[in-house]
Amino acid sequence: MSVLRPQDQLPGLNAATILPLGPFPPLPSDVNRPRIDLIVFVINLHSKYSLQNVEESLRHVDATFFLGKVGFLVTGAGRDSHCSVHRNTVLKLARAYRSPLLFCDLEVESFRVSMAQRLVRMLQVCAGHVPGVSALNLLSLMRSSENPCLEDL
């Protein structure tokens, strides 16, 4: 993966690009840059600064991206005793933005591999490479039927 900078060339085919968010200045709107198919915000349950950084970064994302092209990946889910951020806080954040929420313990290799495969599949759907399934369909498929939002009832 590469970091996209304003003066860089466009990434090649089958290349993922990381757009830095946080204290970096926004890219000028007239720069010819690749289409953004999916944004995944990573929140570490063991760092309150991780959540604060994501909340600040969310302000810089256009509202139209929240129609199935934004998701949250929560790491550190395997060790609840060391958490600085409560799971319900992250759950409320994902519900507020109506975006998928994935929990993962990245210290376990099988979970890492499974999560990477899941994220690649999400990206394929959001990029339009899966016939018959759109980003909005993906969002409805990923919603938990066990815990519906009060507004949905």
Stockholm file with secondary structure:
# STOCKHOLM 1.0

chainA/1-153         MSVLRPQDQLPGLNAATILPLGPFPPLPSDVNRPRIDLIVFVINLHSKYSLQNVEESLRHVDATFFLGKVGFLVTGAGRDSHCSVHRNTVLKLARAYRSPLLFCDLEVESFRVSMAQRLVRMLQVCAGHVPGVSALNLLSLMRSSENPCLEDL
#=GR chainA/1-153 SS CEECCTTSCCCCTTCCEECCCSSSCCCCTTSCCCCCCCEEEEEETTCHHHHHHHHHHHTTSCGGGGTTSEEEEEECTTCGGGCSSCHHHHHHHHHHTTCCEEEECTTSHHHHHHHHHHHHHHHHHHTTCSTTCCHHHHHHHHSCSSSCCGGGC
#=GC SS_cons         CEECCTTSCCCCTTCCEECCCSSSCCCCTTSCCCCCCCEEEEEETTCHHHHHHHHHHHTTSCGGGGTTSEEEEEECTTCGGGCSSCHHHHHHHHHHTTCCEEEECTTSHHHHHHHHHHHHHHHHHHTTCSTTCCHHHHHHHHSCSSSCCGGGC
//
